[in-house]
Amino acid sequence: MTDGPPATAQVAEAEERDREVEDIPFALRLSEWLRKFVDFVGRWGSWFALPMVLFTVIDVIARKISWLDDEGKLHGVQVFLVHTFGRMFESTMLQELEWHFHTALFALVLGYGYIHNSHVRVDLIRENLAFRKQAWLEFLGITLFLLPYTATIVYFSWGYAVTSYEMHEISASTVGLTNRWIIKSVLVFGLIVAGLAGIAVWLQAALVLFGDPNRRFPLMTLEWPEERGTKIEGKERVSLEKAVDSTAPPDERAKALASKILTGSE
């Protein structure tokens, strides 16, 4: 019988959480779900940078380390790799793998960069506008440009990918990669993810413009008026005057942080 009150408290907490979730507009929940999906794709897609760099280094170095013996026979790192591991290490194959990985990397992190506001912006006008004007600019830009553009590119890219699969397209080089439809499909998928990122930001901008003006939630490409100037390109802006030297010994860092808090500079 002693488990009664705690169980009742847990039920009350669960009901409170459910009410909080129900209070969140569906558009905001959908935006957050899309953001998480785009973030997931981007984080995993960023790993394509590793094989891209690795194959590029192998291609550049392996081709340079070669020599001829007294009988005129070619020796070298690339010759060894090809004879040992197969045609994958031939120059043509390596170079095509490089741009395949680069295409996959670019396509899969395109939307990720947008939701984290890390794409380069030419903000000669936008940064000087009021908060709602910035929201209108984001809203109209997505509506008139981003979504129609990605939809058009996805439509035509999908046709290219299907045609490539049906005709069993291979590399233009006779010693290149086969199954060209795979990389074309990755490009289509990446553009779809970029479109979903645009929808996620569009929903946030719509809530800012037409929703409850007192509701606050984490924004992806905008800053609330009270937070303006705290971030730059999606990252927290660091003030050198308020920064703590991370290379200092732990005791000194703790003292410096305490001093900043006591003096109100933190």
C-alpha positions in Angstrom: 0.0 0.0 0.0 3.0 2.3 0.4 3.3 2.5 -3.4 0.1 4.5 -3.7 1.2 8.1 -3.4 4.3 7.8 -5.6 2.3 6.0 -8.3 -0.3 8.8 -8.1 2.4 11.4 -8.4 3.8 9.6 -11.5 0.4 9.5 -13.1 -0.1 13.2 -12.5 3.3 14.0 -14.0 2.5 11.8 -17.0 -0.8 13.6 -17.5 0.9 17.0 -17.2 3.4 16.0 -19.9 0.6 14.8 -22.1 -1.2 18.2 -21.7 2.0 20.0 -22.5 2.4 17.9 -25.7 -1.2 18.5 -26.7 -0.7 22.2 -26.2 2.1 22.3 -28.8 0.6 23.1 -32.2 0.7 20.3 -34.8 2.7 22.5 -37.2 5.4 22.9 -34.6 5.5 19.2 -33.8 5.7 18.4 -37.5 8.5 21.0 -38.0 10.5 19.4 -35.1 10.0 15.9 -36.5 11.3 17.1 -39.9 14.2 18.8 -38.3 15.2 15.7 -36.5 15.0 13.6 -39.7 17.1 16.1 -41.7 19.6 16.3 -38.8 19.8 12.5 -38.7 20.4 12.2 -42.5 23.0 15.0 -42.4 25.0 13.6 -39.5 25.3 10.2 -41.1 25.8 11.7 -44.6 28.8 13.7 -43.2 30.7 10.5 -42.8 31.1 10.4 -46.6 33.8 13.0 -46.1 36.1 10.3 -44.6 36.2 7.9 -47.6 36.3 10.9 -50.0 39.4 12.2 -48.4 40.9 8.7 -48.0 40.4 7.7 -51.6 41.7 11.1 -52.8 44.9 10.7 -50.8 45.4 7.1 -52.0 44.9 8.2 -55.6 47.3 11.1 -55.4 50.1 9.3 -53.5 49.8 5.9 -55.1 50.1 7.2 -58.6 53.3 9.1 -57.7 55.2 6.3 -56.0 56.2 4.1 -59.0 59.3 3.1 -60.8 60.7 0.9 -63.5 63.1 -2.0 -62.9 66.0 -3.0 -65.0 63.7 -5.0 -67.3 61.3 -2.1 -67.8 58.6 -3.6 -65.6 56.5 -1.1 -63.7 56.4 -1.3 -60.0 54.7 0.9 -57.4 52.1 1.3 -54.7 49.1 1.5 -57.1 50.4 -1.6 -59.0 50.5 -3.5 -55.8 47.1 -2.4 -54.7 45.5 -3.3 -58.0 47.2 -6.7 -58.1 46.3 -7.4 -54.4 42.8 -5.9 -54.0 41.5 -5.6 -57.5 40.5 -3.0 -60.1 38.9 -0.7 -57.4 42.3 0.9 -56.9 42.9 1.8 -60.6 43.1 5.5 -61.2 39.8 5.8 -63.1 37.9 3.9 -60.5 39.4 5.9 -57.6 38.7 9.2 -59.3 35.1 8.3 -60.0 34.7 7.1 -56.4 36.0 10.5 -55.3 33.3 12.5 -57.0 30.6 9.9 -56.1 31.5 10.4 -52.4 31.6 14.1 -52.9 28.2 14.1 -54.5 26.7 12.0 -51.7 28.3 14.3 -49.1 27.0 17.4 -50.7 23.5 16.0 -51.3 22.9 14.6 -47.8 24.2 17.6 -45.8 22.5 20.2 -47.9 19.3 20.2 -45.8 21.4 19.8 -42.6 23.2 23.0 -43.3 19.9 24.9 -43.7 18.3 23.8 -40.5 21.5 24.7 -38.6 21.7 28.1 -40.5 25.3 27.3 -41.5 24.9 28.2 -45.2 26.6 31.4 -46.4 24.2 34.3 -46.5 24.7 37.6 -48.2 22.9 39.5 -45.5 23.5 43.1 -46.6 19.8 43.8 -46.0 18.3 41.0 -43.9 20.5 41.5 -40.8 19.4 45.1 -40.5 15.6 44.3 -40.7 13.3 43.9 -37.7 12.4 40.4 -36.5 9.0 40.0 -38.2 10.4 41.4 -41.5 13.2 38.8 -41.3 10.5 36.1 -40.7 8.5 37.4 -43.8 11.7 37.3 -45.9 12.3 33.7 -44.8 8.7 32.7 -45.3 8.4 34.3 -48.8 11.9 33.1 -49.9 11.0 29.5 -49.1 7.5 29.7 -50.6 8.6 31.4 -53.9 12.1 30.0 -54.4 13.4 27.1 -52.2 10.4 24.8 -52.4 9.5 25.4 -56.1 13.2 25.0 -57.1 13.8 21.8 -55.1 10.5 20.3 -56.4 11.5 21.1 -60.0 15.0 19.6 -59.6 13.7 16.5 -57.8 11.1 16.0 -60.6 13.8 16.0 -63.4 16.5 14.3 -61.4 14.1 11.4 -60.6 13.5 10.9 -64.3 17.3 10.8 -64.9 17.7 8.2 -62.1 14.9 6.0 -63.4 16.2 6.2 -67.0 19.7 5.4 -65.7 18.4 2.3 -63.9 16.4 1.1 -66.9 19.2 1.4 -69.4 21.8 0.0 -66.9 23.9 3.1 -67.3 27.6 2.8 -66.6 30.6 5.1 -66.6 31.6 6.8 -69.9 34.9 5.2 -69.4 35.2 1.5 -70.2 37.1 0.9 -67.0 34.9 3.1 -64.8 32.1 2.3 -62.3 28.9 0.6 -63.2 25.3 1.2 -61.8 25.4 5.0 -62.3 21.7 5.1 -61.1 22.8 4.7 -57.5 24.6 8.0 -57.2 21.8 9.7 -59.2 19.3 8.3 -56.7 21.4 9.6 -53.8 21.2 13.0 -55.4 17.4 12.8 -55.6 17.2 11.7 -52.0 19.4 14.5 -50.8 17.3 17.1 -52.7 14.1 15.7 -51.1 15.7 16.0 -47.7 16.7 19.7 -48.5 13.0 20.2 -49.4 11.9 18.8 -46.1 14.3 21.1 -44.4 12.7 24.0 -46.2 9.2 22.8 -45.1 10.5 22.6 -41.4 11.7 26.2 -41.5 8.6 27.3 -43.4 6.4 26.0 -40.7 8.4 27.8 -38.0 8.2 31.1 -40.0 4.5 30.6 -40.4 4.0 30.1 -36.6 6.1 33.2 -35.9 4.0 35.3 -38.3 0.5 33.9 -37.8 0.7 32.0 -34.4 0.8 33.0 -30.8 3.2 35.9 -30.4 4.1 34.9 -26.9 5.0 31.3 -27.7 8.7 30.6 -27.7 10.5 27.6 -29.3 14.0 27.0 -30.7 14.3 28.7 -34.1 16.4 27.3 -36.9 17.2 30.3 -39.1 15.9 33.2 -37.1 16.6 34.7 -33.6 14.0 35.9 -31.2 14.3 39.6 -30.6 15.5 39.0 -27.0 18.2 36.6 -28.3 19.4 38.8 -31.2 23.1 38.9 -31.6 23.8 35.8 -29.5 24.4 33.6 -32.6 26.2 33.9 -35.9 25.5 31.4 -38.8 23.6 29.2 -36.3 26.5 29.0 -33.8 26.7 30.7 -30.4 28.6 34.0 -30.6 31.6 33.9 -28.3 32.8 37.1 -26.6 36.5 37.1 -25.9 35.9 39.3 -22.9 33.6 36.6 -21.4 35.5 33.6 -22.6 37.4 31.3 -20.2 40.8 30.1 -21.2 40.3 26.3 -21.9 44.0 25.7 -21.8 44.4 27.0 -18.3 44.7 24.5 -15.4 41.3 23.4 -13.9 41.7 25.4 -10.7 42.4 28.6 -12.6 39.5 28.0 -15.0 37.1 27.5 -12.1 38.4 30.7 -10.4 38.0 32.7 -13.6 34.5 31.4 -14.2 33.5 32.2 -10.6 34.9 35.7 -10.9 32.9 36.3 -14.1 29.7 35.1 -12.4 30.2 37.2 -9.3 31.0 40.3 -11.3 28.0 39.8 -13.5 30.0 39.4 -16.7 28.9 35.8 -17.3 
